[in-house]
Amino acid sequence: MSSATPRPTPNPAPTPKPRRFPLVDVLRVGRPSNIWFKPAFSVVAAVAPPNLTLVALGRLDLAAYTMAGSLCALYAHNRPYAARAKALAGVVLGMVGGLAVALVSASLTGNAVVLVAVGALLAAVQKVLCDVTRIGPPSNVILTFVSSASLFVPQTLGQVPGHLALAAVAGVWAWLVGMAPVLVRPHGPERRATADALNATAAYAETGGTGDGHTRARAAAYAAVQAAWQCLILTGTRSVATRRALERLVIRAEIALAAPAEADPARLRAQARELRGTGRIPGADAPRSGADELLGVAAERAVPHRSLWSRLGPLAPIAVRTVLGCGLAGYASLAIGIGRPYWALTTAAALYQANITLTWSRTVQRVVGNLVGVLIFAAVAPIANLGPLALVLCCLVFNFGAEALIGRNYWLGSVCVTPLALLITEFPGYQAAGPLITGRVVDTLVGALVGFAAALAVTNRRAGNRVATALSTAGLRREHVTRLLTDPQADPTALETARRGLAAALVDLRAAADAAAGEWWLRTLPQEHVVLAEQEGHRTLAATARRQRLLTDPGENTNPGTDVNPGTDMNPGTDPGANTKDTRP
């Protein structure tokens, strides 16, 4: 008789809910990001000195260019400082590069039709680059706002170098502001990422692995653990002791994920709290958590990186949506005759998310936030018009408010972003509030309607292909782990590398399935295949933890190599549910 335990019957795939456009749920206010204050204070520190200097010099008309560089301080706050230095430098270069294209275009032609086309192409390039490098939030929106607005500022070629120099100097200052915390908390990002992994794992452990919401909690926990590993990878080779201590805590989270019923959520949360500040890093209380064979970051680095082309391919539909939606929104604004097509263009660019459902949510949030924001601008405009200093101070308040609120819900952040954008238009000189408000409202509605229509028109059938690819990858990696587990002489380094690869594949599978589920016009997705693949993968990860002696085997089988895929005669390299009707697109 086989000692393998019977394979549990998988939960049936949930019945697909009818697709609809939600309204109320997308406006629900949530909890802020645990680092909301960092971009909020950073942008104030980056914007204030250049703008106050221009006020003192009587040249506030140049503030739009310094703002371009200063807004780079919003980026990369979740990255370790070694990686942040490179990311911020890339953002500054990208900002100045986009601004250069816009200013040169504006100096060469005043044809609005041509300028809108340039703005739409720039928006698509910025969207793709930000998505492929995962440089966000705020992703491409700030870059697109700056470049598209600059397209419609009267310019000569002789002025371009000076304006770019202002943006570059402000960008260097923003880089320094973004890097300044390294002086007081050099390992802050790594500690926060590890704490997030522990908290997410604790939330999953509280379900016992079977309670209400356990599937989503498990996916969130694995994603948080994967993010923590990626953060530790980016720390570089300095401070090895600190990195290894954090690595052991992430391993503790992985152990809890493998056996949630045996985990102590209170202990996990306590360890997460101890990571705050600069105090001693708590020790992980898992058996052999510091064993040499748990190579952590070294094993993760052994996994080959995906090629640039493979990462760009899935973004093609999003790029087409962006260029089409932004272009049509800009032309629609021109046809109406408002005079600021970049508002409609930027509104459209801000809508496009991973799928249609999320794009709809962002559309509602953007419209509601902008409409409330223009009312706030109407109330604040008399104060801002008291003088240049009052105008700059109002901008600083709205800069801070936008970053403080946007983590709770995008529409709340837009409530501050909208008056900020309107106030920036007054840097060159006073403008009547009435036409500004009217133009902003009309362009917001035009950009939202045309932009969302473009998203509906450009279908993303590649989303279904990504699910099929992710299923295949997860199956192949589980098969690889299975082979290593059944080999008593398997190299621990290879086993750990394979385990990390499987965990990453399961995270990618869940992300691909969620993205595809929000796409319209797709045929029925292989939900049952996804559920089965996740269940098999997580059981394999648990068996791997037992093989590494991190968990106590429950006793039904003392040979960890035979309890990998209990009761199945399926080839692990094929899609789960292969005997069922294949409904993949």
Disulfide bonds with the S-S distance in Angstrom:
none
